Amino acid sequence: MKTLVWVEHDNAEMKDATLAAVTAAGKLGEVHLLVAGSGCRAVAEQAAKVAGVGKVHLADNAAYEHALAENVAPLVADLMGHHDAFVAPATTTGKNVAPRVAALLDVMQVSDILSVEGPKTFTRPIYAGNAIATVESSDPKLVVTVRGTAFEKAAAEGGSAAIEDVAGPGDAGLSSFVSAEIAESDRPELTSAKVIVSGGRALKDAATFEEVITPLADKLGAGIGASRAAVDAGYVPNDYQVGQTGKIVAPEVYIAIGISGAIQHLAGMKDSKTIIAINKDEDAPIFQVADIGLVGDLFKIVPELTQKL
C-alpha cells in the first residue's frame, strides 16, 4: 500500500505534526510525502531526510503558498491515482484539507486516529474521548487524519528520499488569501511544549490570569494554556485553548490551575504524562485524571509554589 502524507509547513520549515503522521502512515505501507507551497524546496529537502520516507512530491506553485484547502485538495486527489491512502495530521490545516480530498474521492474520512490495527482498521476517540471506537473502512481509497499525541514522532534525520516535482491544477478560483494574524511568543508552542501551565475561569480576569499563571510558567519554561471558559471570557487569546475544540496536547507535565475538568477540556490533555491539578473544589472532575491533586485557594498556593521554585 502506498500512502501519501500531507507535510505541514510554513514554506521554510516542516512542522513537527508531520512526523507523527509519518509514523502512522508507515504502519500502512510505503510512505510518500507531499510538500505543496511556494518557494518551498528547502522544506522538501528537509522532508526527504525523514526516516522511513520513500519519495517526496514537491508542488511548488504560488497557488499553494498559503495551503488554501480549495487549491490543495484537487492536487491531492490527482496524486491519489497512484496512492492507496492519504494521511494528514489532525491540525487546523490537515482537518481543512482532508475532508475536501475525501469528498473529491467520494470516500468516507476516518478522523483523528489513535492507532492502526490493520490495513483499513483504526481506533479513534468518540464522546470526547470517553470511548474508543474501532472502525474499518470499506472504501477503495483511505483518507485519514492522525492525532499527533497518539504516535511517536518519526526521526527527522536518517532518510534519503528522492524529490519529484509534480504539477497540480493550481488556483481553483474558489478562495483567496487575505491576511493572517499570528500571535508571536517566545514560549514553546503548546503542541510541542514539554511543560504546560493552564488556567481556568477561576482566575477571574485577564490581569489576574497574567499575574498568577505567567510567573509560574516563566520559572518552568512552560507553554501557557487555558480552558475554553477562560478563552471565552477573554482572559487569553484563542490559540491558548486546550481541549476538544482547541489544541490536543500531551506534555511531560500538565499543570491545571482553577480548571474544573469539563469533558471538553479533559479530551485535550488527559494523555499528558503527569497531570497536576490545583482547585479549591475537592469534587472537581479534574482530580479524577490528576496524578497529583492539591485542594486549596489557588491565589495562595500558586504564588507560594512559584516563589519556592
Summary of the structure (lengths in Angstrom):
residues: 309
radius of gyration: 20.7
end to end distance: 51.6
largest distance: 61.2
contacts: 1060
relative contact order: 0.12
helix: 33%
strand: 28%
